[in-house]
Every structure is written in structure tokens, then in C-alpha cells.
Amino acid sequence: MADGSRVNTGLGRSDDAGAPFVEWAALPAPCAQFLAQLQCWLRASGNDTTEVDRAVGDARALFEARSDAAESCEEAMVFRSELIGSAGCADADPDRLPPGARVQCRRGEFFFVRQDGHVTGCRRDCFRAEDCPAGSSCAAFGSATGGPIDERFCE
């Protein structure tokens, strides 16, 4: 898939009466594959469908806006290959990806996924406990689409 070809990947037209019609969006093939791997890993990590769709949709929206999306997705696949492979998601099927939609966090927050695959949501990144709101700690490690990568955040 490193040839830079584009594939139609999305929810497509639903056969369910009343279900919304979602246009197919062209994604570079490496992005479709990476997002499918991400989706598989997040499901395997025990997240519910809504949280998986939010996280994958957030990543998809960011990649759809990048001119270097194919290269960025290839780098992400290499960077996360061990994690994805250990969950059995290396060959995930990109046929049913959610549409791209950025998650709107408050100023200073990022939409985090912990290193163990748990979708945490909008949180601040931190260096020490004092950086976090009362009742949370600066002990969790994770990444945010378009934000910190493998860094501590308040949870």
C-alpha cells in the first residue's frame, strides 16, 4: 500500500431505513490501513463503539486535512506496529471506518488515548501533579491526535 493509491473508505450508504447517508471519502491507502488497525486495537482494548468511533474519527479528520497524509500514516504504522501486531490487528479491514470529525476539547486539552488503548478523552498534558485539576494525577501516559505523543497527562 505504500504506492500512494487512494481507496474509498467510509460508512457508505446504509441499508437501514433512517440511517444517515455518509459520503465515501477518499483516503490515501496507508491511512485507510492505519485507521483500520487503530480501530481494531481500540476495540481489542475494551473501549465501547462510541469511544472507538470518536478516536478513529478524530484521527481520520486530521489525516484528511494533511497534504502529507500518506507519509504520516506510514510513519504511524511503523511507530505503532508492535502494539498493533500484539493485538492481532496488523491486517485489519478498512471497510467500515467512521467519518472524520475532530473532537472539540477545551483550550489546553487534547483528546488522549492511554498507552494501554483506553480512550480517555479530553485531558491536559502535564509534567507534575500540580499541572492537573484537583482530583486527578499526572501519572497516565498516552497520545493525542495532533498533540502530545507518548506523554503524561492528567487523569
SULVENWO-V791606 format. One record per residue. PSI is psi in degrees with one decimal (none if undefined). Layout:
psi
PSI
PSI
This chain:
psi
1.5
8.9
-3.7
6.4
159.3
146.7
150.5
119.7
127.9
-161.9
-24.8
-166.5
128.7
144.3
-10.2
127.5
133.5
-9.7
143.2
146.9
130.4
123.2
144.8
132.8
134.6
127.7
147.5
142.5
-41.6
-32.5
-41.8
-42.9
-45.1
-44.2
-35.6
-40.6
-43.6
-46.7
-46.3
-46.8
-43.2
-38.7
-45.1
-22.4
0.9
11.3
151.1
163.8
-39.6
-44.9
-38.9
-47.2
-38.2
-46.2
-45.2
-40.1
-37.3
-47.0
-42.4
-45.5
-40.1
-46.1
-36.8
-25.9
-6.9
135.6
-23.2
32.2
-46.5
-45.4
-41.8
-41.1
-38.6
-42.5
-41.5
-40.0
-41.3
-45.8
-36.8
11.4
-39.9
-44.5
-47.0
-45.0
-38.7
-21.8
0.7
28.3
10.8
-32.6
34.8
145.9
122.4
22.9
-24.5
62.0
145.2
160.1
157.4
131.0
114.8
139.0
129.8
108.9
159.4
160.4
132.5
0.7
156.4
153.5
101.0
146.5
125.2
161.1
-23.9
1.7
-2.2
125.5
115.6
-37.4
-159.8
121.2
160.4
148.3
163.3
164.3
-28.7
166.0
-33.4
-18.5
-11.9
152.0
156.7
138.3
-4.4
162.2
170.2
54.4
-20.6
145.5
139.9
-170.0
155.9
135.0
123.6
13.5
-147.1
144.5
122.3
53.3
165.5
149.0
163.2
130.5
none
